[in-house]
Amino acid sequence: MNGALYDKEIQCPVCKNIFHTKKVRSSAVRVERRDTDFCVYYNGENPIFYGVFVCPNCGYASLESVFQEISPLGKKNISTKLSPKWIQRDFGNERNVYKAIEAYKLALLSGQLINQKKGILATICLRLAWLYRYIDGEREIDFIEHAVNCFEEAFRYEPLPIGNLDEVSLVYLLGELNRRLKKYDEAIDWFNRAVSNRAIKRKRKLDAMAREQWSLAKEEYKKQKNQNESV
């Protein structure tokens, strides 16, 4: 038995089924390091693996933070478009990275069916990119692209914060994600907005990281431009 995990009882808002899912005890969380796009690596159990709840009965899946937030139309869409095709399976046991990827993809499918906010879909896509990074998976870049598209739309049309990101953190993240996509001109624009935001002065680590990645994006942009000109 894994002492780092505990069972959480959940009631599905769609089909009212009561099920159990694993969560990581806060006392067992051990952060090893973080990437520049906020991806966290852990010693021991990874709480990201358990960030999605999946109802084994009807197939509805969502991030823990918004699992209960579903409209009547959303419930109808799950009941009529997802549940009839759902093959019942249980996500309530210990998860590895592959099981976590499956859970997050189900959350993305449910989120699209119930028309969740773009900020929520962006968060799911970003975490999928991280999960693929853990295993050096080729689809990491695909999900970074999806995350950028959703985050940019959320930034334009949805109220802040987006997930747990305030304005300056989101603007920085958009810079870094665009940099990872080799879209250096867009990255530079976002980093410029981040370092120009007064609020970043209250976040010293983020300020330093933004300036460092901004400088890196400029260097990469020059290299890319020189390569293109020499072709």
Secondary structure, 3 states (H helix, E strand, C coil): CCCCEEEEEEECCCCCCEEEEEEECHHHCCEEEECCCCCEEECCCCHHHHCEEECCCCCCEEEHHHCCCCCHHHHHHHHHHHHHHCCCCCCCCCCCHHHHHHHHHHHHHHHHHCCCCHHHHHHHHHHHHHHHHHCCCCCHHHHHHHHHHHHHHHHHHCCCCECCECHHHHHHHHHHHHHHCCCHHHHHHHHHHHHHCHHHHHCHHHHHHHHHHHHHHHHHHHHHHHHHHHC
